[in-house]
Structures are given as structure tokens and as C-alpha cells.
Amino acid sequence: MFDLPLGHDTPSYMKAATSIIYTNYDSFRPPAYPLLIALIFLLIRIFIPSNDFIITYNSLALSARLASLVSGVLLIVCSYYVFSKAAMRLLSEEKKKEISKYIGFIVSFFLSFSFYFIGYSAIGMRECFLSVLIVLLFYFIIIKEQMNLKDNLSLAFLISWLTLTLLTAGLLSIAGLILFYIISKIKRFQFKFSTISKKKLLLLITSFLITFLFWVIFSIYKWDDPFYNWQTQTSIIKTFENTEISSIAFSLKMILETILHSIIIGIPKEFRLLFKLLGFIFSLIFLYVLLKNFKKKPLVFIFFFVGTHFAFLSIFYSFGSLDYRFIMYFFPLLIFLGALPLGRIFYSAINEQQKNSFPTIILFLLFFLTLYLRGLSSITGDIFYRIYIIINELTIFSILILYRNRIYYSFDI
């Protein structure tokens, strides 16, 4: 797996990690992920004589790969724990504890066999690290209701670390949380949940603002520009009239054109990526689960949290062909939605002796195998790519057909 070439942005993370080691940070990259690379490098030096492991391109590349690998493993473990807990709070049946474990198992297995996540856990990129932070944030905001001092400090740390990993992720997460809080207070919607507390929301906003202010002050000190990071990353995005994106705010016409362009081009591109990365039928499953059970607290949170990121990123996708990594860091939340009915079906196949139990188990194994192969072949250009896609889609469709008599129950949360 480490034979894969380093990610496009990995050298910049390595350079930032080097500046952290030398205590002279001068990168436009926020420091959270480079700090992880630097820590892994220093940990390796504890066990390897310093003369044999010095700051070189190869040693930093290894540290970056290990940082993404550790993040990938943590993502699988955290996803099982967090989404098992989330499912247990959603389900109402008698055996919800056992079924919840299967739902968490489906999420973890999906991530383990998705070559896109496997690949990014080997090339030194920060996407798996971002996903871990998102999953843990979901846990402390939605699942963990009784918060002590340690939990509050953990929550503040998570939103700060998310912001210092990707500034827009921190900003959009706060925007999504505020929308979630406001909508939940509107009586006409009558959502069947208690919203997040004002104390928790205030803690999140305050932690984000302090962290963001810290980065702004650093950017002013280093580059005389408070938004140097964003200007560097968005300089490629221009409107049809070659107007820089930073000037859109001064033109109502450009704002309207940008919104229209995002709706017509950007959002369809994002859904096309969803279908490619997660599968067409699996995507339809989680969309149906979301719409059918929209008044449940975790699902409403996911809708506004992911929706805010989706809406913003559609602007970027409408102006060019950007990499799928820009949207994949919140995929675990969507995979959880799709795993809710599939976990129930898998539990039934394992624990209830029925004539279709064995075929269902085989189909699940085939689904995960072809999930890996379709991802791998899409990158390597394998001639069997379309065949893997067809088999992968047919397996999950066959599972639904086998349990067609229980479809309504399986999708009703």
C-alpha cells in the first residue's frame, strides 16, 4: 500500500512538519495535521538512533504516510464505537443493542473496504484525519448528552483541531450547527428531539472563534494578510467574467450567477461523485433513510451538517473538476445512514435461521469485495471497472430483494 505515490498536498504538510520540528512555523497550511506528522517523526526517533533517522525527504514521507495510516485505523475503530452508540439511541426494538453493533460493523467494514479511504490512509493526506475529527465531533454533540468538564474540554479541543486542520471545515461545521439549532427551535417543524444545549453551542462557537482568531493573528504577523490561507487556495476559482471569487461579494449579479451555477452544475457533480464513491443504490438507500426519518435528532444534524458543506463546496465544483477528497471527509456520516437498514438485515441473516440467511451473508461479502475492487480499478484504469460496478450494485440490490417483505421495517428508524 505504501507503494502508492504521495498525495499532491503531502509535500507541503511535510514542509510544515519540518518547520514545527525546528520551531519556526512558516507554512500557509493550518498546523494540526503537520503537528501529527511531526509527533510521529519524533516518536520514531525515540526508538531509532538519531544518526539513522534524520530529517530527510524520505523520513518525513514515512512519517506522513504513518500519520495518514494511523488516522485511517482510528477512523475504522471510532466509527464502529460512535455509530453503534448512535444506532442504539435511534432504534426502539427489543434487541437494539445487538442490532446496533451490526450497524457499527457495517460502517467500519464499508470504510475498511473502500479503496478511496484505503488509498488516502497510505499517501500522507489529511482526509482520514479530518473524518476522525468529524466522527468524534458527531459523538460529543449528538450522542453524548451528559457532559462533564472533561467532555467539554474534549469538545472544545475537537472543534479547534478541526479548524486548525481545515479552516473551512471548522467554519462550515459551526454554520451547520447554528442552522441545526435554529431550525430545531421552530415549533411548526415539531422535531422529535431535544436540540443541543445553549451551553454546548456557545462552547463550540467560542472555541472556533478563539482558534480562528489565533490563525488570523498568525497570518497577519507572518504574511500581513489575515486570510492568506484562503486566498492561496481559492485563487483558481473565477467566475465566467474572470472575476476573482473574493470580489463576488461586491456584485449581486455575480452572487446570483454563482448560486445558479452551483445549483445547475456544482450539486449534480457532487451527487455524481457520491454515486461513484459510495455506489448508486447505497446512495439511494441513505437518502431514503434520511427523508423517511427526518425528524430524528441525529439525522437532522447530519442533514444540516453535511448540507452546509455540500452547499459551499458546490461553488468550487461548479467552477472546475476538483478531486473527490474535498467532500469525502464527511462520508462516514452518510455511510452510517445507509448502514441503518443494512445492519438490521445483516443481523437477521446472522441470527435468524431462514432459508435466505446464507445467500445474504455471501452477498454481503461479495458487496464488500467488489466495493474494494471498483475503487481500485477506478484508479488503476482496470478494464473490469464497469463489471465490478455492476456486480457491486447488483449484490446490494439482491439483498434488498431477498428481504423485500421487511423493507419497510428495516428503513423505519
C-alpha positions as CSV (number, residue, x, y, z in Angstrom):
1,M,0.0,0.0,0.0
2,F,2.9,2.3,0.7
3,D,4.0,1.9,-2.9
4,L,1.3,4.4,-3.9
5,P,2.8,7.9,-4.7
6,L,2.5,10.6,-2.1
7,G,-0.6,12.8,-2.3
8,H,-0.5,16.1,-4.2
9,D,-0.5,18.2,-0.9
10,T,1.6,15.8,1.2
11,P,5.0,17.6,0.5
12,S,3.5,20.8,1.8
13,Y,2.4,19.0,5.0
14,M,6.0,17.6,5.3
15,K,7.5,21.0,4.9
16,A,5.1,22.4,7.6
17,A,6.0,19.5,9.9
18,T,9.7,20.3,9.4
19,S,9.1,23.9,10.4
20,I,7.3,22.6,13.6
21,I,10.3,20.4,14.5
22,Y,12.6,23.5,14.1
23,T,10.0,25.6,16.0
24,N,9.8,28.1,13.1
25,Y,6.4,27.6,11.6
26,D,6.1,29.3,8.2
27,S,3.5,27.3,6.3
28,F,0.2,28.6,5.0
29,R,-1.2,25.2,6.0
30,P,-3.0,25.2,9.4
31,P,-0.8,23.3,11.8
32,A,-2.9,20.4,13.2
33,Y,-2.1,17.7,10.7
34,P,1.5,18.7,10.2
35,L,1.8,18.6,14.0
36,L,0.7,14.9,13.9
37,I,3.4,14.2,11.3
38,A,6.0,15.9,13.4
39,L,5.0,14.0,16.5
40,I,5.2,10.7,14.7
41,F,8.6,11.6,13.3
42,L,9.8,12.5,16.8
43,L,8.3,9.2,18.2
44,I,10.2,7.2,15.6
45,R,13.4,8.9,16.6
46,I,12.9,7.7,20.2
47,F,13.3,4.1,19.1
48,I,15.7,4.7,16.2
49,P,19.2,6.2,16.8
50,S,19.1,9.9,15.7
51,N,22.0,9.3,13.3
52,D,19.9,6.7,11.4
53,F,16.7,8.7,11.3
54,I,17.3,12.4,10.5
55,I,15.1,15.0,8.8
56,T,15.2,14.0,5.2
57,Y,12.6,13.8,2.5
58,N,12.2,10.0,2.9
59,S,11.9,10.1,6.7
60,L,9.3,12.8,6.6
61,A,7.5,11.0,3.8
62,L,7.4,7.9,6.0
63,S,6.1,10.0,8.9
64,A,3.4,11.5,6.7
65,R,2.3,8.0,5.5
66,L,2.2,6.7,9.1
67,A,0.1,9.8,10.1
68,S,-2.5,9.1,7.5
69,L,-2.4,5.3,8.2
70,V,-2.9,5.9,12.0
71,S,-5.8,8.2,11.1
72,G,-7.3,5.5,8.8
73,V,-7.2,2.9,11.6
74,L,-8.6,5.3,14.1
75,L,-11.4,6.1,11.7
76,I,-12.4,2.5,11.5
77,V,-12.3,2.0,15.3
78,C,-14.0,5.3,16.1
79,S,-16.7,4.7,13.5
80,Y,-17.6,1.3,15.0
81,Y,-17.9,2.7,18.5
82,V,-19.6,6.0,17.7
83,F,-22.2,4.7,15.1
84,S,-23.0,1.7,17.3
85,K,-23.9,4.2,20.1
86,A,-25.8,6.4,17.6
87,A,-27.8,3.4,16.3
88,M,-28.7,2.3,19.8
89,R,-30.2,5.7,20.6
90,L,-32.2,5.6,17.3
91,L,-33.6,2.1,17.4
92,S,-36.6,1.1,19.5
93,E,-36.8,-2.7,19.2
94,E,-36.0,-5.1,22.0
95,K,-32.7,-6.3,20.6
96,K,-31.5,-2.8,19.6
97,K,-28.1,-3.2,21.5
98,E,-27.2,-6.3,19.4
99,I,-28.5,-4.8,16.1
100,S,-26.6,-1.5,16.8
101,K,-23.3,-3.4,16.9
102,Y,-24.0,-4.8,13.4
103,I,-24.8,-1.3,12.1
104,G,-21.5,-0.1,13.5
105,F,-19.8,-3.2,12.0
106,I,-21.3,-2.3,8.5
107,V,-19.9,1.3,8.7
108,S,-16.5,0.1,9.7
109,F,-16.4,-2.6,7.1
110,F,-17.5,-0.2,4.4
111,L,-14.6,2.2,5.3
112,S,-12.2,-0.8,5.5
113,F,-13.1,-2.0,2.0
114,S,-13.5,1.4,0.3
115,F,-10.3,1.8,-1.7
116,Y,-10.7,5.6,-1.6
117,F,-10.3,5.6,2.2
118,I,-7.6,2.9,2.0
119,G,-5.7,4.9,-0.6
120,Y,-5.8,8.1,1.4
121,S,-4.6,6.3,4.5
122,A,-1.4,5.5,2.7
123,I,-0.4,8.6,0.8
124,G,0.1,11.1,3.7
125,M,-3.0,13.2,3.1
126,R,-5.2,14.6,5.9
127,E,-8.7,13.4,4.7
128,C,-8.8,10.4,7.1
129,F,-7.7,12.6,9.9
130,L,-10.5,15.1,9.1
131,S,-13.0,12.2,9.0
132,V,-11.9,11.1,12.5
133,L,-12.5,14.6,13.9
134,I,-15.9,14.8,12.2
135,V,-17.0,11.4,13.7
136,L,-15.8,12.3,17.2
137,L,-17.5,15.7,16.9
138,F,-20.7,13.9,16.0
139,Y,-20.4,11.8,19.1
140,F,-19.9,14.7,21.6
141,I,-22.5,16.9,20.0
142,I,-25.3,14.4,19.4
143,I,-24.6,11.1,21.3
144,K,-23.0,12.4,24.5
145,E,-25.7,14.5,26.2
146,Q,-24.5,14.4,29.8
147,M,-21.2,16.4,29.6
148,N,-18.7,16.8,32.4
149,L,-15.7,19.1,32.4
150,K,-13.5,16.5,30.6
151,D,-16.2,16.1,27.9
152,N,-16.5,19.9,27.4
153,L,-12.7,20.2,27.1
154,S,-12.7,17.4,24.6
155,L,-15.4,19.1,22.5
156,A,-13.6,22.4,22.6
157,F,-10.4,20.7,21.5
158,L,-12.1,18.8,18.6
159,I,-13.6,21.9,17.0
160,S,-10.3,23.8,17.5
161,W,-8.3,20.9,16.0
162,L,-10.8,20.6,13.1
163,T,-10.4,24.3,12.4
164,L,-6.6,24.1,12.5
165,T,-6.7,21.1,10.1
166,L,-9.0,22.7,7.5
167,L,-10.3,26.3,8.2
168,T,-13.4,25.9,6.0
169,A,-14.3,22.6,7.8
170,G,-14.4,24.4,11.1
171,L,-16.3,27.4,9.7
172,L,-18.9,25.3,7.9
173,S,-19.3,22.9,10.9
174,I,-20.2,25.9,13.1
175,A,-22.6,27.2,10.4
176,G,-24.3,23.8,10.1
177,L,-24.6,23.6,13.9
178,I,-26.2,27.1,14.1
179,L,-28.7,26.2,11.4
180,F,-29.5,22.9,13.2
181,Y,-30.1,24.8,16.4
182,I,-32.3,27.5,14.8
183,I,-34.4,25.0,12.8
184,S,-34.9,22.8,15.9
185,K,-36.4,25.8,17.7
186,I,-39.2,26.4,15.1
187,K,-42.3,24.9,16.5
188,R,-44.0,24.2,13.2
189,F,-41.4,21.6,12.4
190,Q,-42.1,19.7,15.6
191,F,-38.9,17.7,15.6
192,K,-39.0,14.7,17.9
193,F,-35.8,15.5,19.8
194,S,-34.3,18.0,22.2
195,T,-31.8,20.2,20.5
196,I,-28.2,20.7,21.6
197,S,-28.0,22.9,24.7
198,K,-27.1,26.6,24.5
199,K,-24.1,25.9,26.7
200,K,-22.7,23.4,24.2
201,L,-23.4,25.6,21.2
202,L,-21.8,28.6,22.9
203,L,-18.7,26.4,23.8
204,L,-18.4,25.4,20.2
205,I,-18.7,28.9,18.8
206,T,-16.3,30.4,21.3
207,S,-13.7,27.7,20.7
208,F,-14.0,28.1,17.0
209,L,-13.7,32.0,17.2
210,I,-10.7,31.8,19.5
211,T,-8.9,29.3,17.2
212,F,-9.8,31.2,14.1
213,L,-8.6,34.5,15.7
214,F,-5.4,32.8,16.6
215,W,-4.8,31.8,13.0
216,V,-5.8,35.3,11.7
217,I,-3.3,37.0,14.1
218,F,-0.6,34.5,13.0
219,S,-1.4,35.2,9.3
220,I,-1.1,39.0,9.8
221,Y,2.2,38.5,11.6
222,K,3.6,36.2,9.0
223,W,2.2,37.5,5.7
224,D,0.4,40.8,6.6
225,D,-2.8,39.2,5.3
226,P,-5.4,37.7,7.8
227,F,-6.9,35.5,5.1
228,Y,-3.7,34.4,3.3
229,N,-4.6,30.7,3.5
230,W,-8.0,31.1,1.8
231,Q,-6.6,33.4,-0.9
232,T,-4.0,30.9,-1.8
233,Q,-6.5,28.0,-2.1
234,T,-9.2,29.8,-3.9
235,S,-7.2,31.8,-6.4
236,I,-8.0,29.2,-9.2
237,I,-11.7,29.9,-8.8
238,K,-13.1,32.6,-11.1
239,T,-16.4,33.5,-12.5
240,F,-17.4,33.5,-16.1
241,E,-16.2,37.1,-16.4
242,N,-12.8,36.2,-14.9
243,T,-13.7,38.0,-11.7
244,E,-11.9,36.7,-8.6
245,I,-14.1,34.9,-6.1
246,S,-13.2,37.4,-3.4
247,S,-14.9,40.2,-5.5
248,I,-18.2,38.3,-5.8
249,A,-19.4,39.9,-2.5
250,F,-19.4,43.3,-4.3
251,S,-21.6,42.2,-7.2
252,L,-25.2,41.0,-6.7
253,K,-25.2,39.8,-10.3
254,M,-22.1,37.6,-9.6
255,I,-23.6,36.2,-6.4
256,L,-26.8,35.2,-8.3
257,E,-24.7,33.7,-11.1
258,T,-22.6,31.8,-8.6
259,I,-25.7,30.4,-6.8
260,L,-27.3,29.4,-10.1
261,H,-24.1,27.8,-11.4
262,S,-23.7,25.9,-8.1
263,I,-27.3,24.5,-8.4
264,I,-27.1,23.6,-12.1
265,I,-23.5,22.3,-12.2
266,G,-21.9,22.0,-8.8
267,I,-24.5,20.0,-6.9
268,P,-25.1,17.5,-9.7
269,K,-21.3,17.0,-9.8
270,E,-21.3,16.3,-6.1
271,F,-24.1,13.7,-6.4
272,R,-22.2,12.1,-9.3
273,L,-19.2,11.7,-7.1
274,L,-21.4,10.3,-4.3
275,F,-22.7,7.7,-6.7
276,K,-19.2,6.9,-7.9
277,L,-17.6,6.6,-4.4
278,L,-20.4,5.1,-2.4
279,G,-22.5,3.4,-5.1
280,F,-25.7,4.4,-6.7
281,I,-28.1,2.1,-4.8
282,F,-26.3,2.6,-1.5
283,S,-26.6,6.4,-2.0
284,L,-30.3,6.0,-2.7
285,I,-30.6,3.9,0.5
286,F,-29.1,6.6,2.8
287,L,-31.1,9.4,1.0
288,Y,-34.3,7.4,1.6
289,V,-33.5,6.7,5.2
290,L,-32.8,10.4,5.7
291,L,-36.1,11.6,4.2
292,K,-38.2,8.9,5.8
293,N,-36.9,9.5,9.3
294,F,-36.1,13.2,9.1
295,K,-37.4,14.2,12.5
296,K,-34.9,12.1,14.4
297,K,-32.1,14.2,16.0
298,P,-29.0,12.5,14.6
299,L,-30.5,12.5,11.1
300,V,-31.5,16.2,11.2
301,F,-28.0,17.0,12.5
302,I,-26.4,15.1,9.6
303,F,-28.7,16.8,7.1
304,F,-27.7,20.4,8.1
305,F,-24.1,19.5,8.9
306,V,-23.4,17.7,5.6
307,G,-25.8,20.0,3.7
308,T,-23.8,23.1,4.7
309,H,-20.6,21.6,3.5
310,F,-22.3,20.4,0.3
311,A,-23.8,23.8,-0.5
312,F,-20.5,25.6,0.0
313,L,-18.4,23.1,-1.9
314,S,-20.8,23.1,-4.8
315,I,-19.4,26.5,-5.7
316,F,-16.0,25.0,-6.1
317,Y,-17.2,22.1,-8.1
318,S,-19.2,24.3,-10.4
319,F,-16.0,26.1,-11.5
320,G,-13.9,23.1,-12.2
321,S,-13.2,19.4,-11.9
322,L,-12.0,19.1,-8.3
323,D,-10.8,16.0,-6.6
324,Y,-13.3,13.9,-4.7
325,R,-11.3,14.3,-1.5
326,F,-12.9,17.7,-1.0
327,I,-16.2,16.0,0.0
328,M,-15.1,12.6,1.3
329,Y,-14.2,13.6,4.9
330,F,-17.9,13.7,5.9
331,F,-18.8,10.4,4.1
332,P,-18.8,8.4,7.4
333,L,-21.9,10.2,8.4
334,L,-23.6,9.3,5.1
335,I,-22.4,5.7,5.3
336,F,-24.0,5.5,8.8
337,L,-27.4,6.4,7.3
338,G,-27.1,3.6,4.7
339,A,-25.9,1.1,7.3
340,L,-29.0,1.6,9.4
341,P,-31.3,-0.7,7.3
342,L,-28.4,-2.9,6.1
343,G,-27.3,-3.6,9.7
344,R,-30.7,-4.8,10.5
345,I,-30.8,-7.1,7.5
346,F,-27.3,-8.4,8.3
347,Y,-28.3,-9.1,11.9
348,S,-31.3,-11.1,10.7
349,A,-29.2,-13.1,8.3
350,I,-26.7,-14.0,11.0
351,N,-29.0,-14.6,13.9
352,E,-32.3,-15.8,12.4
353,Q,-32.2,-19.2,10.7
354,Q,-34.0,-18.5,7.4
355,K,-33.6,-20.0,4.0
356,N,-32.2,-16.8,2.6
357,S,-29.7,-16.2,5.5
358,F,-26.7,-17.9,3.9
359,P,-27.2,-16.3,0.4
360,T,-27.5,-12.9,2.2
361,I,-24.2,-13.4,4.0
362,I,-22.5,-14.4,0.8
363,L,-24.0,-11.3,-0.9
364,F,-22.7,-9.0,1.8
365,L,-19.2,-10.5,1.5
366,L,-19.4,-10.1,-2.3
367,F,-20.6,-6.5,-1.9
368,F,-17.6,-5.5,0.3
369,L,-15.2,-7.3,-2.1
370,T,-16.5,-5.6,-5.2
371,L,-16.6,-2.3,-3.3
372,Y,-12.8,-2.6,-2.9
373,L,-12.3,-3.7,-6.5
374,R,-14.4,-1.0,-8.0
375,G,-12.4,1.6,-6.1
376,L,-9.1,0.1,-7.0
377,S,-9.9,-0.4,-10.7
378,S,-11.2,3.2,-11.0
379,I,-7.7,4.4,-10.0
380,T,-5.6,1.8,-11.9
381,G,-7.8,2.0,-15.1
382,D,-8.6,-1.7,-14.9
383,I,-10.7,-2.9,-17.8
384,F,-13.0,-4.7,-15.4
385,Y,-14.0,-1.5,-13.7
386,R,-17.6,-1.4,-15.1
387,I,-18.0,-5.1,-14.4
388,Y,-17.1,-4.6,-10.7
389,I,-19.6,-1.7,-10.6
390,I,-22.4,-3.8,-12.0
391,I,-21.7,-6.7,-9.6
392,N,-21.4,-4.3,-6.6
393,E,-24.7,-2.7,-7.4
394,L,-26.5,-6.0,-8.1
395,T,-25.3,-7.5,-4.8
396,I,-26.9,-4.8,-2.7
397,F,-30.0,-4.8,-4.9
398,S,-30.3,-8.5,-4.4
399,I,-30.0,-8.1,-0.6
400,L,-32.9,-5.7,-0.7
401,I,-34.9,-8.1,-2.9
402,L,-34.3,-11.1,-0.5
403,Y,-35.6,-9.0,2.4
404,R,-38.4,-7.2,0.4
405,N,-41.0,-8.3,2.9
406,R,-39.1,-6.5,5.7
407,I,-38.0,-3.4,3.7
408,Y,-40.5,-1.0,5.4
409,Y,-39.4,-2.2,8.9
410,S,-35.7,-2.1,8.0
411,F,-36.0,1.5,6.8
412,D,-38.2,2.8,9.6
413,I,-36.0,4.1,12.4
